[in-house]
Amino acid sequence: MKYRYRILLLISVLISWGLFLFFYQIHDFDSDSRSETKFFMRNLTWQTDFGTNVPYNKGNDVEYSWVFSWDSPRNVAIDISSLKNFLDIEHIRLDDIEIQEKDLTDIHVTGTSLLKITGKAKNTSNADAIVQPKITTIPQEAIKNQEPKEQEPLKNLQIEPTGMSMDTTKYNSNINNLITVHGKNLDSIEFVNIGEKRIRPVYSNGTLFIQADHDTFASGEYFVFFTLKNGKMLTSDYHLLFEHSNSAINIANITPRMIHNDEDRFVVIQGNGFDKIVSIQLSNNLILKNAEFQIINKQVAGVKIPKDLPPWEYYFNIMDTNAIYELKNIRFSITN
């Protein structure tokens, strides 16, 4: 009896091990396969901030950025051919280093990498213009004993940021937010730490952009510090306040924040609930002015600002079928 029991036990173990190996090969349980991608874009001609769906016209200078996060070092091939349907590519930068498209066929990556591609738009934007490059992990057998490629040393790593400022420090926790930091030498910052969260920022034209997705932060105040590319930690006096908003419509950003009143201008607003908008009014607590608008999607809208408005700081009153929302938290300025 004991002999039969041992035989059955041995057979069961062998069958279980065989099934494990089979499903291991089929489902690829290798932890190296895990990755995360975040996408941003901006219209350089209109000088917009980064967003996930920013409008542009044919011939505009457009910048696409992807932040890739991998859980372990690897070699990957990045295929950007689908982007050529929308963009005449002029520059490709990987982790702040200018490269050629052919270099993307074999890239050694560790942790997080930033791919930034700029060029001129071939046509007016549409939903199909939001593209993701195809990423293929190169099998380990093909790169066995391969040393990582030497990269050109980044410049100004020892120069610390100075003169930093933020557009605002108050945000709604239940919508997507784009936090902007201005100052000098911001390209020396590798990570922005908000409370216990570490976020890889996007640097462009002297400004640092930090994407804070909805519900990432609970209501409360969070300290901010920076991790530099040279390994140093840089503290700051900034505290960000996140509060939950029960409003059906919110504004997270207005681009640009300052315009001149010599002619009709356009600003882009980013937030949520825009598909329900019935009307938009400009206000400076003294006057109300109806404004023409175009809804791009639920989170992005363009607003026409008429010329000759008095110089002042303005905000938007937005109306839907249920209520009027006085959105004073985000403002922009009109000057002569």
Secondary structure, DSSP 8 states (H G I E B T S, - for coil): -HHHHHHHHHHHHHHHHHHHHHHHHHHT--GGG-EEEEEEEEETTTT---BSS----TT-EEEEEEEEEESS-EEEEEE-GGGGGTEEEEEEEETTEEE-GGGGGSEEE-SEEEEEEEEEESS---GGG----EEEE--GGGGTT---------TTTTS--EEEEES-SEEETTS-EEEEEEEESGGGEEEEEETTEEE--EEETTEEEEEE-TTSS-SEEEEEEEEETTS-EEEEEEEEEEE----SSEEEEEESSEEESSS-EEEEEEEE-GGG--EEEEE-SS-EEEE-EEE-SSSEEEEEE-TT--SEEEEEEEE-SS-EEEEEEEEEEEE-
